[in-house]
Structures are given as structure tokens and as C-alpha cells.
Amino acid sequence: MSWLNGSRRGSVRNRDESQTQELARLRKREHALEAKLDNLRSLLRMTASLNATLNYDRVLELVLNLGAAVLKDTKGDDSGLVSALLLFDDDMLQVVSARGLTRADQRVRLAAKEGVIAAALSAGKPQGTRNPSGDPELRRLAGMHACGSVVCLPLAVGLETYGLELFAHPNPGYFNGERQELLAAVASLAIGALQNARLYSDLEKEKEHITEIHEEARKKLARDLHDGPTQSISAIAMRVNFARRLMERQPRSAADELFQIEELARRTTKEIRQMLFTLRPLALEAGGLNAALKELAQKTRENMGQIVEVEAQEGAAEELDLGKQGVLFFIAEEAVNNARKHAEADVITIRLKRDGDILLMEIEDNGNGFDVAAVNASYHERGSLGMINLRERAELVNGQLRIDSNPGQGTRISLVVPLSPAAAERLHRPSFAA
């Protein structure tokens, strides 16, 4: 009987020990799950922050932080981890954010023409190497020399490639299938965030450009009013006062003076009408760019005595919306106005023609001409920013503007505007020649 009781007590003890061990195992698992949930919550917060922010610099930081966070969650030894975000700038990859690279590394520019970087960009999917110090491009980064493995993740959507993410570790086998899949998911998130941030940044810059253009337009209007009608009206006021005095002493001379005042008033009226036309050309709204250019030529001849000829191909600009046609009109008007004031030209010619999916507008005069390089170099000392405004307006229609001139040889301003996405792509290639 005592043997039976002892056996029962031993069985109870074994059961209690087993239950204690099971409880400890469950608690350990619970702690592990809680830690995993904390990590997931942290990742979700970082992902939400990445998707929500439109600050470009902040996005660059968050992309690498998120990559490091997902690797940390895999329970591997993440000490020695090196990471970098490289984006294209003038066809060269440049480090824009990094962890573990030297300052000298962050100034390195890579051509992305060979090695694992070129392979990743060409394949459009992650590529790795266990010999980064032997890679023709990665070996230029001192931070890679102590690493035994690297994975490169391209950041591309459609036909547009932004750059790539790079992660490196001293352990040659660190980037297993699971870690590469996690980093690929981070790269997908990064693409969307970079797109949004870049679009927002571009929009802000565009707003600033438009504001600057409008401000310069207001300044130009103020200058034109000051140099034209304001001076004329002041002269009229003085001459009327002079005529009033003449009427008392020399009535015949007063009549001649009144005739001159009348002529000055008529000329001032024409100047104001010309300014009102250029501020809002109704012909543009009613008949499009061709009609507006022809009316510009007519009114410039009537109001300013300047001969302007228009050679416009019928329907050349009809595919452009009215806003873009307006931009082209204001470029032509600014160029004509500059030539009229400064070139002393006999004739100013505006040409408009279409060549396939490219629209070409030229404004040419046979006047004095000028040294383009010298004028560009001295713009910071000048009050007018006319040539800069022409180029910025050209950018609004995704076009390219060129100014050719030499002293004594007249001036030609050429504007090339794409009428299709394919034309825009060709136009902005370095090899394109207008």
C-alpha cells in the first residue's frame, strides 16, 4: 500500500512538473507573440507614416528605416547591416540616404552599367552577390568592403526607373529567401511613396514658377505703363498747361501746340489698346492661336507702326488646349515686344508649323542682334528677366526654347513643343536637335 501511495505521489509530481513546463512554454510563446505584435504595430505605423508623408526628405529616411525594421523582425543578427537608397540624377545613381556608408561613399556617383546593380535594374527584380568587394561598381563604396552579401532592389514602375535600394551584411548567407521577399515588399511601398512625394515636390515647384511668372508679368505691366502711357499722359498735362498760356499771348502757336497734344493723345490711346489686347487677346479664345497671332501682327502695325508678318500653317496648334495656346501666344508677344523695343528691326516674322508630332514656332527679326552669352551672364544685374520668362513659359508646355543671335545679325527665337508623349520623350533626350 505504501508503494502504491508513493507511486501516486510521484505521478502527481511528474504531472505538476509537466504542467509547469507547459505553462512556461506557453508564457514564452505569449511573450514572443506579444513582441511580434509590437513589431507588427511598429511596422504598420511606419508604413502608414511612409504612405502619408509628402515630405521628400522624410520619405527617404523612412524607406531605409522600414527596411531595417523588417530585417530586425526576422531574429537574425542585424549588427553590421549597411543600407542605402540610390536615385538617378542625370543618368547617374547618387546616394540620397544611407546607413553605414562613409561620407565619401555618399558622394560617389555610379553609372549603373555593370555588376549586380545593372543586373537588378535590367531584370526589374532583386539581385544579389556574395562578393561585393569584387563587384565593378559596388567596390567603389568603402562600406561594402567588410560585407559578405548584398541585395539590390530596383525602384521602378512601368517604364520609369527611380533608382534602387541596397542592403548589405557581413554574413554571406544573411539575405535568404524570406528576407529578400520582405525587402521586396518594402521596395514596392517605397516606389509609391517616392512617386507621391516627388509629384508633390514638382507641384510645389510648378506653383512657385507660376507665381514668379505672374509676378514678372505684373512688373512688366508696371514698367510698360510707366515707360509708355504714364509718360505720355504727364507730357500731355504739361503741354496743355503750356498751350493754355500760349492762348493768352500767341493764339496761333497755341493751335499748333494743341494739334501736337492731340497727336500725342491718339498715340497714347493706341499704346493702351495694344496693352489691353496683349493682356487678354479675345481672338485667341474665339479663333485659336493662328487668329491671335495674326491680330497681334495687325495691332502691332496699327498701334506701334512695327511691321510683323505671320506665316502660320493652318491648324498647326489645334491639338493643344487653349491654355497651352495662350502660353505660346504670350511667348510670341513677349518676343515681338522685345524686338520692337530693342532690335530696331524693319520686319519681325512669326512662323508656326507642325512637323509630325512636333510643333515649331519661330520669332525672327532683322534687327541689331545681341551677344546671347553676355546677356545671360549679366542677368543678375538687370531689372528685367525677359529671357528667363520665355524659357519658363516654354517649360509650362513641356517645350524647349532656343535663342540665336549675334550683334548686327538679328535674332531668332525657336520654340519646339511636343504634341504626344513619344515626342516629349524624344525632345528631352540629350541627343535631340531642334
Secondary structure, DSSP 8 states (H G I E B T S, - for coil): -HHHHHHHHHHHHHHHHHHHHHHHHHHHHHHHHHHHHHHHHHHHHHHHHHHH---HHHHHHHHHHHHHHHHHTTTS--TT-EEEEEEEETTEEEEEEEES--TTGGG-EE---SHHHHHHHHHTS-EEES-GGGSTTGGGSGGGTT-SEEEEEEEEETTEEEEEEEEEESSTT-S-HHHHHHHHHHHHHHHHHHHHHHHHHHHHHHHHHHHHHHHHHHHHHHHHHIIIIIHHHHHHHHHHHHHHHHHHH-HHHHHHHHHHHHHHHHHHHHHHHHHHHHHS-HHHHHHHHHHHHHHHHHHHHHHH--EEEEEE-TTTTTTS-HHHHHHHHHHHHHHHHHIIIII--SEEEEEEEEETTEEEEEEEE-S----HHHHHHTGGG-S--HHHHHHHHHHHTT-EEEEEE-TTS-EEEEEEEESSHHHHHHHTSTT---
